[in-house]
Amino acid sequence: MKQVYKLNKHYFEEKEQQKEFEKYLRSHSLYDLYLDEYGKIGYTYKTLGAGFWALRKSDDFESGINQVTFEGGDADT
């Protein structure tokens, strides 16, 4: 994750975008991702954060993705 952040942080036009990217990349729980947040459903950073969460917090990636899907929100993204 550190490498992903380091390789991509220079692509952001604004410091606020960089902070938001980091927030979603380092989320500790699905709750932290606010998957059903009004106006940001399908938001790219949320999707990225959910994928990284699944890699970090589950026994296997498939199990993690299933947990994300069952959480609801914009589960198809």
C-alpha positions in Angstrom: 0.0 0.0 0.0 2.8 2.4 0.7 4.2 1.7 -2.7 0.8 2.3 -4.4 0.5 5.6 -2.5 4.0 6.7 -3.3 3.7 5.9 -7.0 0.4 7.7 -7.4 0.4 10.7 -5.1 1.9 13.0 -7.6 -1.1 12.6 -10.0 -3.4 14.6 -7.8 -4.1 18.2 -8.8 -5.0 19.2 -5.3 -3.7 18.4 -1.9 -7.3 17.6 -0.8 -7.5 14.8 -3.4 -4.3 13.3 -2.2 -5.6 13.3 1.4 -8.9 11.7 0.4 -7.1 9.0 -1.7 -4.9 8.2 1.4 -8.0 8.0 3.6 -9.7 5.4 1.5 -6.5 3.5 0.8 -5.8 3.1 4.6 -9.4 2.4 5.8 -9.5 0.0 8.7 -13.1 -1.2 8.4 -15.9 -1.2 5.9 -17.7 1.3 8.1 -14.8 3.7 7.5 -15.5 3.5 3.7 -19.1 4.8 4.1 -20.1 2.6 1.1 -23.7 4.0 1.1 -22.7 7.7 1.4 -25.2 9.9 -0.5 -23.7 11.5 -3.5 -20.5 9.4 -3.5 -21.9 6.0 -4.3 -19.6 4.4 -7.0 -16.9 6.8 -6.1 -13.5 5.5 -7.4 -11.7 6.0 -4.1 -14.3 4.0 -2.2 -14.0 1.2 -4.7 -10.2 1.2 -4.4 -10.4 1.3 -0.6 -12.8 -1.6 -0.6 -10.5 -3.7 -2.7 -7.5 -2.9 -0.5 -9.5 -3.6 2.6 -10.5 -7.0 1.1 -6.8 -7.8 0.6 -5.7 -6.7 4.1 -8.5 -7.7 6.4 -9.8 -11.1 5.2 -8.5 -14.6 5.1 -8.7 -14.6 1.3 -9.5 -12.0 -1.3 -12.8 -13.7 -2.4 -14.0 -13.7 1.1 -13.2 -10.1 1.5 -15.0 -9.1 -1.7 -18.0 -11.1 -0.6 -18.0 -9.1 2.7 -17.9 -5.9 0.7 -20.8 -7.0 -1.5 -22.9 -8.1 1.4 -22.3 -4.7 3.1 -24.5 -3.1 0.5 -24.1 0.5 -0.6 -23.1 0.5 -4.3 -22.0 -3.1 -4.3 -21.8 -3.5 -8.0 -19.0 -1.0 -8.3 
